[in-house]
Amino acid sequence: MSLDNEPVYTGGCQCGAVRFRVEGALGDPSICHCRMCQKAFGSFYAPLVSVRDAKLEWPRGEPKRFQSSNHVKRGFCAECGTPLTFEAPHDSFDGVALAIGAFDHPEELAPRIQWGTEAKLPYVDTLHQLPGQETMADADSTPYLKDLVSYQHPDHDTGKWPPKEWK
């Protein structure tokens, strides 16, 4: 928490080249099913939360941006490709929104509304019915998992990244 009891959120990209810090209340977390968001995230939908009036800082790096329409830019890490922002005009309801999965604690930002439902893929509502397995459940048939070393940035701020021994 900040000194004046405003909530503080941190996050960043997969490789650690870009980190963000948000101080203040966020908007309602949402998921957008529109085709632009599907393509921008390379996924079924885009989980986003608006920064609104909170203070957004980029303590390490800054996203590269792609103008996806005449009004919106999409920010992503130029090093690893992690989707990071949806940036609408600042006078709009949205303004800047951040990718929920890029937060250090995405579990705190459960979506409360869906947008762009006209492009919602027909199987999204039944994904929870699929059988599920933990990552290591089938390590015998996927041997690389047994000695896998993650180079992903941890879910907390670091002074320097990557570690010297990884370079």
Sequence and secondary structure as in RCSB ss.txt:
>XXXX:A:sequence
MSLDNEPVYTGGCQCGAVRFRVEGALGDPSICHCRMCQKAFGSFYAPLVSVRDAKLEWPRGEPKRFQSSNHVKRG
FCAECGTPLTFEAPHDSFDGVALAIGAFDHPEELAPRIQWGTEAKLPYVDTLHQLPGQETMADADSTPYLKDLVS
YQHPDHDTGKWPPKEWK
>XXXX:A:secstr
  TTS  EEEEE SSSS EEEEES     EEE SHHHHHHHTSS EEEEE TTSEEEEEE   EEEE SSS EEE
E TTT  EEEEE  TTSS  EEEEGGGBS GGG    EEE GGG  TTGGGGGGS    GGGGTTTSGGGGG   
 S  SS  SSSS GGG 
